[in-house]
């Protein structure tokens, strides 16, 4: 809502002005961590103050009218328990039974209406190609619980069941996935060699940060900093200014906050055997992804023009699936017309 968004912007800007007044620390690493902590705290405190915490309901289909009937049933039950007369107990018991039937009838109708609305929402989303909405609606209707597993395999394929060994295995796996060792020697660039493309090595500009924020997907879980894409977009002008100053410092000092080096491991299963750590994925900082997206766009713009036209993987507007479809059509038509064809790899 506009009024909530405006309140969020006001609170965020007020907190950022307070943090700007703090004295700097001489140590570069500590100063970078302090500034990152201020950014993180500003967004989290503003979200907590303006938005609050979301309350989850185990039975979201129950209407206000049904909850009113449930409260009336509870009051009748209390009256039935406190009376001493047997005649009055039987009277309130009959009243409780009648109200109980009314509650069950109302909640059943509520659930039907809720399911019908979800199904209609999924159908409308499918007609316009919103697959994510269809998936979320299906998950609500199926009421499936998240996949859980109490054991994992180590590198040698042995099952681990001890809680501490499982935790160490997860740490080992994601440390290898998210980190790479520094090269033993720095690459030597031949200055006389022809430059394929001039890629900017200057700090990210405000325009690049703004474009990266607009390209970020919403509805994703936050990393260890608890900052979501929606929070960053709530006041995109202020966010661009904040991130531009911080990214410039990160770029010039060639250091990143410790939070950016950590992956928040969430039990999100992919496909395959769930005892294999490779079939689970972790979530990292959204803010770090903004900077990563800026760098990837710079590289992609320089490299894309130098790739062969036949290459389709990891390129905008191209798909390996489409190429496979075309290849299958060629093969099928060649077989149908008994024509010769040559496949080259």
C-alpha positions as CSV (number, residue, x, y, z in Angstrom):
1,X,0.0,0.0,0.0
2,X,1.2,3.5,-0.8
3,X,1.0,4.8,2.8
4,X,3.1,1.8,4.1
5,X,5.6,2.2,1.4
6,X,6.0,5.9,2.2
7,X,6.4,5.2,5.9
8,X,9.1,2.6,5.0
9,X,11.0,5.1,2.9
10,X,10.8,7.8,5.7
11,X,12.1,5.4,8.4
12,X,14.8,4.0,6.2
13,X,16.2,7.4,5.3
14,X,16.1,8.6,8.9
15,X,18.1,5.6,10.1
16,X,20.6,6.0,7.3
17,X,21.2,9.6,8.2
18,X,21.9,8.6,11.8
19,X,24.5,6.0,10.7
20,X,26.2,8.5,8.4
21,X,27.1,10.6,11.5
22,X,29.1,7.9,13.1
23,X,32.9,8.3,13.4
24,X,35.1,6.3,11.0
25,X,37.5,3.5,12.2
26,X,41.1,3.5,11.1
27,X,41.2,-0.2,10.3
28,X,39.9,-0.7,6.7
29,X,38.4,-4.1,7.3
30,X,36.6,-3.1,10.5
31,X,35.4,0.1,8.9
32,X,33.9,-2.0,6.0
33,X,32.2,-4.4,8.4
34,X,30.8,-1.4,10.4
35,X,29.3,0.2,7.3
36,X,27.8,-3.2,6.2
37,X,26.4,-3.7,9.7
38,X,24.7,-0.2,9.5
39,X,23.2,-1.0,6.1
40,X,21.9,-4.4,7.3
41,X,20.6,-2.9,10.6
42,X,18.9,0.0,8.8
43,X,16.8,-2.3,6.5
44,X,16.0,-4.9,9.2
45,X,15.0,-2.3,11.8
46,X,12.9,-0.4,9.3
47,X,11.1,-3.6,8.2
48,X,10.5,-4.6,11.8
49,X,9.2,-1.2,12.7
50,X,6.9,-0.6,9.7
51,X,6.0,-4.1,8.5
52,X,6.3,-6.2,11.6
53,X,6.5,-10.0,11.5
54,X,4.2,-12.1,9.4
55,X,1.7,-14.2,11.3
56,X,1.3,-17.6,9.9
57,X,-2.1,-19.3,10.2
58,X,-2.3,-23.1,10.3
59,X,-5.9,-22.9,8.9
60,X,-6.0,-19.9,6.5
61,X,-9.3,-20.9,5.0
62,X,-11.4,-20.3,8.2
63,X,-13.4,-17.1,7.8
64,X,-14.1,-14.4,10.4
65,X,-17.7,-15.7,10.8
66,X,-16.5,-19.2,11.5
67,X,-14.0,-17.9,14.1
68,X,-16.9,-16.1,15.7
69,X,-18.9,-19.3,15.9
70,X,-15.9,-21.1,17.4
71,X,-15.7,-18.5,20.1
72,X,-19.4,-18.9,20.8
73,X,-18.9,-22.6,21.1
74,X,-16.1,-22.1,23.6
75,X,-18.2,-19.9,25.8
76,X,-21.0,-22.5,25.8
77,X,-18.5,-25.2,26.8
78,X,-17.3,-23.0,29.7
79,X,-20.9,-22.5,30.9
80,X,-21.5,-26.3,30.7
81,X,-18.5,-27.0,32.8
82,X,-19.3,-24.6,35.6
83,X,-23.0,-25.4,36.3
84,X,-23.9,-27.8,39.0
85,X,-27.4,-28.7,38.1
86,X,-27.7,-31.9,35.9
87,X,-30.7,-30.3,34.1
88,X,-28.7,-27.3,33.1
89,X,-25.7,-29.5,32.2
90,X,-28.0,-31.4,29.7
91,X,-29.3,-28.1,28.4
92,X,-25.9,-26.6,27.7
93,X,-24.7,-29.9,26.3
94,X,-27.5,-29.9,23.8
95,X,-26.6,-26.3,23.0
96,X,-23.0,-27.2,22.6
97,X,-23.8,-30.1,20.2
98,X,-25.9,-27.8,18.1
99,X,-23.2,-25.1,18.0
100,X,-20.5,-27.7,17.2
101,X,-22.5,-28.9,14.2
102,X,-22.8,-25.3,13.1
103,X,-19.1,-24.7,13.4
104,X,-18.2,-27.8,11.4
105,X,-20.7,-26.9,8.7
106,X,-19.3,-23.4,8.4
107,X,-15.6,-24.4,8.3
108,X,-16.3,-27.1,5.7
109,X,-17.9,-24.5,3.5
110,X,-15.0,-22.1,4.2
111,X,-12.5,-24.7,3.0
112,X,-14.5,-25.4,-0.1
113,X,-14.6,-21.7,-1.0
114,X,-10.9,-21.4,-0.2
115,X,-10.0,-24.3,-2.4
116,X,-12.2,-23.0,-5.2
117,X,-10.5,-19.6,-5.0
118,X,-7.0,-21.1,-5.1
119,X,-7.9,-23.3,-8.0
120,X,-9.4,-20.3,-10.0
121,X,-6.2,-18.3,-9.2
122,X,-4.1,-21.2,-10.5
123,X,-6.2,-21.5,-13.7
124,X,-6.0,-17.8,-14.4
125,X,-2.2,-17.8,-13.8
126,X,-1.8,-20.8,-16.1
127,X,-3.6,-19.0,-18.9
128,X,-1.2,-16.1,-18.8
129,X,1.9,-18.3,-18.2
130,X,2.6,-17.5,-14.6
131,X,4.1,-20.8,-13.6
132,X,5.3,-19.7,-10.2
133,X,1.8,-18.8,-9.1
134,X,0.5,-22.1,-10.4
135,X,3.2,-24.0,-8.4
136,X,2.4,-22.0,-5.2
137,X,-1.3,-22.7,-5.6
138,X,-0.7,-26.4,-6.1
139,X,1.5,-26.5,-3.1
140,X,-1.2,-24.9,-1.0
141,X,-3.9,-27.3,-2.1
142,X,-1.7,-30.4,-1.7
143,X,-0.5,-29.3,1.7
144,X,2.8,-31.1,1.3
145,X,5.4,-30.7,4.0
146,X,8.9,-29.8,3.2
147,X,11.2,-32.7,2.5
148,X,13.3,-33.8,5.5
149,X,16.0,-36.3,5.9
150,X,18.0,-37.4,9.0
151,X,21.1,-38.7,7.2
152,X,23.5,-37.8,4.5
153,X,26.4,-39.4,2.7
154,X,30.1,-38.4,3.0
155,X,32.5,-38.1,0.1
156,X,33.0,-41.9,0.1
157,X,29.3,-42.7,0.0
158,X,29.0,-43.8,3.6
159,X,25.8,-42.8,5.4
160,X,26.2,-40.5,8.3
161,X,23.5,-40.5,11.1
162,X,25.2,-38.7,13.9
163,X,24.0,-35.1,14.2
164,X,27.4,-33.5,14.6
165,X,28.9,-35.5,11.7
166,X,26.0,-34.5,9.5
167,X,26.5,-30.8,10.4
168,X,30.2,-31.1,9.6
169,X,29.5,-32.8,6.3
170,X,27.1,-29.9,5.3
171,X,29.8,-27.4,6.3
172,X,32.4,-29.2,4.2
173,X,30.1,-29.5,1.2
174,X,29.1,-25.8,1.0
175,X,32.6,-24.7,1.8
176,X,33.7,-26.4,-1.3
177,X,30.8,-25.2,-3.4
178,X,30.9,-21.5,-2.4
179,X,34.7,-21.1,-2.2
180,X,37.6,-21.5,-4.6
181,X,41.3,-21.4,-3.7
182,X,43.3,-18.4,-4.9
183,X,45.5,-19.0,-7.9
184,X,49.1,-19.8,-7.1
185,X,50.3,-17.1,-9.5
186,X,48.7,-14.0,-11.0
187,X,47.8,-14.3,-14.6
188,X,50.2,-12.4,-16.9
189,X,48.4,-10.3,-19.6
190,X,50.1,-9.6,-22.8
191,X,49.5,-6.0,-23.4
192,X,50.4,-6.3,-27.1
193,X,47.7,-9.0,-27.7
194,X,44.5,-7.9,-29.3
195,X,41.8,-7.0,-26.9
196,X,38.6,-8.9,-27.7
197,X,36.3,-6.4,-25.8
198,X,36.9,-3.5,-23.6
199,X,35.1,-4.3,-20.3
200,X,34.9,-1.6,-17.7
201,X,36.8,-2.2,-14.5
202,X,35.5,0.9,-12.7
203,X,33.2,0.6,-9.6
204,X,29.5,-0.1,-10.3
205,X,27.6,2.9,-11.4
206,X,24.2,4.0,-10.0
207,X,22.6,3.1,-13.4
208,X,24.0,-0.4,-13.3
209,X,22.9,-0.9,-9.7
210,X,19.4,0.3,-10.5
211,X,19.1,-2.0,-13.5
212,X,20.4,-5.0,-11.4
213,X,17.8,-4.3,-8.7
214,X,15.0,-4.2,-11.3
215,X,16.2,-7.6,-12.7
216,X,16.3,-9.3,-9.3
217,X,13.6,-11.9,-8.8
218,X,11.1,-11.3,-5.9
219,X,9.6,-13.9,-3.6
220,X,13.0,-15.4,-2.8
221,X,14.2,-16.2,0.7
222,X,16.8,-13.8,2.1
223,X,20.4,-14.8,3.1
224,X,22.1,-14.5,6.5
225,X,21.5,-10.7,6.4
226,X,17.7,-11.1,6.3
227,X,17.4,-8.5,3.5
228,X,15.0,-9.4,0.7
229,X,14.7,-8.0,-2.8
230,X,11.4,-6.5,-1.8
231,X,13.1,-4.5,0.9
232,X,15.7,-3.2,-1.5
233,X,13.0,-2.2,-4.0
234,X,10.7,-0.5,-1.5
235,X,12.8,2.7,-1.8
236,X,14.9,2.1,-4.9
237,X,16.3,5.6,-5.0
238,X,17.7,5.4,-1.5
239,X,18.9,1.9,-2.0
240,X,20.8,2.8,-5.2
241,X,22.6,5.6,-3.3
242,X,23.4,3.4,-0.3
243,X,24.7,0.5,-2.4
244,X,26.6,2.7,-4.8
245,X,28.7,4.2,-1.9
246,X,29.2,0.7,-0.3
247,X,30.0,-1.1,-3.6
248,X,32.5,1.6,-4.4
249,X,34.3,1.1,-1.2
250,X,34.2,-2.7,-1.6
251,X,35.6,-2.3,-5.1
252,X,38.4,0.1,-4.2
253,X,39.5,-1.8,-1.1
254,X,39.1,-5.2,-2.8
255,X,37.4,-6.6,0.4
256,X,33.9,-7.9,1.1
257,X,31.9,-8.2,4.3
258,X,32.1,-11.6,6.1
259,X,28.4,-12.1,5.6
260,X,29.0,-12.2,1.8
261,X,31.3,-15.2,2.3
262,X,28.7,-17.2,4.2
263,X,25.9,-19.2,2.8
264,X,22.7,-19.7,4.8
265,X,21.9,-23.4,4.3
266,X,18.2,-24.0,3.9
267,X,16.6,-27.4,3.4
268,X,15.6,-26.9,-0.2
269,X,15.7,-30.2,-2.0
270,X,16.4,-30.4,-5.7
271,X,16.1,-33.7,-7.7
272,X,17.8,-37.0,-7.1
273,X,18.8,-38.9,-4.0
274,X,18.4,-36.6,-1.0
275,X,21.2,-38.3,1.0
276,X,23.6,-36.7,-1.5
277,X,24.6,-33.1,-0.4
278,X,24.8,-32.0,-4.1
279,X,21.0,-32.4,-4.3
280,X,20.4,-29.6,-1.8
281,X,21.1,-25.9,-2.3
282,X,22.0,-23.0,-0.1
283,X,20.9,-19.3,-0.1
284,X,23.4,-16.4,0.0
285,X,23.1,-12.7,0.5
286,X,20.8,-10.8,-1.8
287,X,22.9,-7.6,-1.7
288,X,26.0,-9.6,-2.8
289,X,23.9,-10.9,-5.7
290,X,23.2,-7.4,-6.8
291,X,26.9,-6.7,-7.2
292,X,27.4,-10.0,-8.8
293,X,24.7,-9.3,-11.3
294,X,26.4,-6.0,-12.2
295,X,29.7,-7.8,-12.9
296,X,28.0,-10.6,-14.9
297,X,26.2,-8.1,-17.1
298,X,29.5,-6.4,-17.9
299,X,31.2,-9.6,-18.8
300,X,28.2,-10.9,-20.7
301,X,28.0,-7.8,-22.8
302,X,31.7,-8.1,-23.8
303,X,31.7,-11.9,-24.4
304,X,28.3,-12.4,-26.1
305,X,29.4,-10.8,-29.3
306,X,32.5,-13.0,-29.6
307,X,30.6,-16.3,-29.2
308,X,29.6,-18.5,-32.1
309,X,26.0,-18.2,-33.3
310,X,25.5,-21.9,-32.7
311,X,26.1,-21.6,-29.0
312,X,22.8,-21.4,-27.1
313,X,23.6,-22.3,-23.4
314,X,23.7,-19.4,-20.9
315,X,22.8,-16.8,-23.5
316,X,19.9,-14.3,-23.4
317,X,17.2,-15.1,-25.9
318,X,18.6,-18.5,-26.8
319,X,17.8,-22.0,-25.5
320,X,19.4,-25.4,-25.9
321,X,15.9,-26.8,-25.7
322,X,14.9,-24.9,-28.9
323,X,18.0,-26.2,-30.7
324,X,17.2,-29.8,-29.7
325,X,13.6,-29.3,-30.9
326,X,14.9,-28.0,-34.3
327,X,17.4,-30.9,-34.6
328,X,14.7,-33.5,-33.9
329,X,12.5,-31.9,-36.5
330,X,15.3,-32.1,-39.1
331,X,15.9,-35.8,-38.2
332,X,12.2,-36.7,-38.3
333,X,11.7,-35.0,-41.7
334,X,14.8,-36.6,-43.1
335,X,13.6,-40.1,-42.1
336,X,10.1,-39.4,-43.4
337,X,11.4,-38.3,-46.9
338,X,14.2,-40.9,-46.8
339,X,16.8,-38.1,-47.3
340,X,20.4,-38.1,-46.3
341,X,21.7,-35.9,-43.6
342,X,25.0,-35.3,-41.8
343,X,25.4,-34.4,-38.1
344,X,28.5,-32.7,-37.0
345,X,29.6,-32.0,-33.4
